[in-house]
């Protein structure tokens, strides 16, 4: 029911395009304005995507415009189609989370990875479980993976010069709302459009970081 409600599409394509562009500018503006306000509060220099000035420009653009949007959307939002064939992204996401767990013992991490792999294989063979994850508990799955997407950017925000409070505030106030926006676009308009939207949003952020001086 939730999925069908969101997928009610308008037939006015021109109006939709205008709305897309307006939303893109709104999200990018929201990113930078709120991040700037947080930087003022915590007395920090702003760099929304934490790109270093020593990093080659082409590397920034390739990473932000191509690699990150494609990989992140495939990993975090493929399953939002609600179809069983797309459930692989949920299990893959679980494996990725385990790989990046702050556990120093490689044996424990390998054991968790192996158990999760076997569990994922078992679940794939159980259509009823897939139904529960992607249909009955669709909203729960949506919220969990959307929040995980936001927190996956923790390392991109945090650095020794920035406090943990600043990093968490950025995730809660910026990344989680933007993540839910991307999820809505994925559900309503499909994977291709959310990849394009994600790419353009990242590109605008990189351009702003490169050519606009936000230092305080």
N, C-alpha and C positions, 0 to 999 in steps of 0.2 A: 504493500500500500504506500509506504513511504517513498519507495523507488518510483512507482508510477506517478505519484503526485509531483515529484521534482521533474520528471521527464515530459511534462506537458509543454510542448514547444510552440512557439509563435511562428506563423507562416510569413511574417513580414521580415524578409531577409535584410533589407536595407536598414531597417530600424534595429535589427539585431546587431549588425556590424557596428553601427554607431554606439550601441550600448556596450559592445565588446571594448571598443577603443576608449570610451569614457571610463569603464571599469578598470582598464589597464592603467590609465593615467591616475585614477583615484587610488588604486592599490600602491603604485610606485610613490605617489605623493605621501600617502599614509606611512609607508615604510620610512621615508626620509624625514618627514616632519616629526614623527614620534621618536625615531632614533636620535634625532637632533635634540629633542627635548630631554630624553634620557641622558644624553651626553652632557648637556648643560647641568643637569641635576647631579651627575656623578663626576663632573669636571674631567671629561675625557675627550680625546680626539675621535672624530667619527670616521668610520669606514665600514659601511653596512655589510659588505661581503668579505671584509678582512683581507683584501688583496694587498700584498706588499708592493711598494713602488719599485722594488728591484725586479719584480716578476715581469717578464716580457708582455707587452700589450696583447699580442696575438694569442698568448696562452690564456689570458684572462677571458678574451672574447670566445675562444673555442670552448673553454670549460663552462662558461656561463650560458652561452647561446646554444651549444650542441650537447655536450656530454652530460652535464648535470640534469637538465630538464628531461632528456630521454630516459636516462637510467632511473632517476627518482620517480618519474611518473609510472614507468613500467613496474618498479618495485613496490611503490606505496599505493598505487591507485588502479592497477589492472583489475583487481578483484571487485572493484566498485561497479562493474557491469552487472554483477549479481548472477553471473553464469558459472556453472560448475567448471567449465574448461579454463576459466581464468583464476581458479582458486590457487594455482601454483604460486602466485605472488605472495599469498598469505604465508605459506610454508617457507618460501625463500626468504621472506622478511624475518621470520623467526630464526632461521639459520644465520642470517647476517647480524641480527641482534646478539646472538650468542658469540659470534666471532669477535664482536667489539665490546663484550663484557669486560669490565675492569678486573679481570682475574689473571694473576701472574702465573699461576700454575698451569702449564701447558697441558698436563695430563687431565686435569679437571675440565679444562675448556674442550679438549678433544672428546672426553666422555660425554659432556653435555651436547656437543655437536652430533655425535654418533646417535645418542638417544633421540634427539630431536629429528634427525634424518629418518630413523626407523619409524618414529611416531608419525611423521609427515607422510611416509610411504603407506602406512596403515590407513591413515585418514583419507588419502587419495582414493583408496580402494573401497571406502565406505560412503556411498552417495548420500546417505542420511545425515552424516556428519557435515558434509559439504553444504547440504540444504540448511542445516542449523546455522552454520557460520555465515553463509551468504544470503540467507533469506530470513529465517526466524529472528536471528540476532544481527541482522544487517546493520542497524543503527549503532549497536555496540561496536561491531567490527569497524565501522566507519570512524567512530570517535577515537578508538584506540590507535588505528593506523594513522589518522590525521595528527594526533598528538605526537606519535612516534616520529612522524616526518619533521615536525617542528623541533623536537629535541635532538634529532640527528644532526642539526646544524649547531649544536653546542660547541663543538671544537672549532667551528668557523667563526664563532663570536668571541669565545673566551681566549684570553691571553693574560700573562702575568700583570700587565698594566691595568687590566680591567677586573673589577670585583665580581665575585660570583653572583652577588645581588643584582648587579647590572646585567649580567648574562641571562639570569633567570627572568628578569623583568622584560628583557628584549624578546625572549622566547614566548612568554605568556602574552605580552601586549602586541607583538608584531608577527612572529612566525606562526603562532597558532591561528589567529584570525585569517592570515593569508593562506594557510594550509586548508582551512575550511572552505575558503573561496575557491581554491583550485579543485577541491573535492566536489563542490557544487557544479563547477564547469564540466568536470569529468563525467558526472552522472547525467547532466542535462544535455550536453553537447558532444560528448565522446572524447576518446583518447587523443586524437590528432589535434583537436582544438585546444585542449588543455596543455599539450606539449608546446604548441605555438605560443599560447598565452604565457606559459611559464618561461619560455625562451625570451620573449620580448620583455617581460618584466625583469629578468636577470640582466638583459642587455642594457636596459634603461638605467638600472642600478649601477652597472659597471661604468657607463658613460658619465653618470652623475658623480661617481667616486673619482673618475679620472680627470674631469674637466671643471668640477665645481669644488671649491675649497671650503670645507665645512669646519676646518680646525677652529677650536675655541680657546 
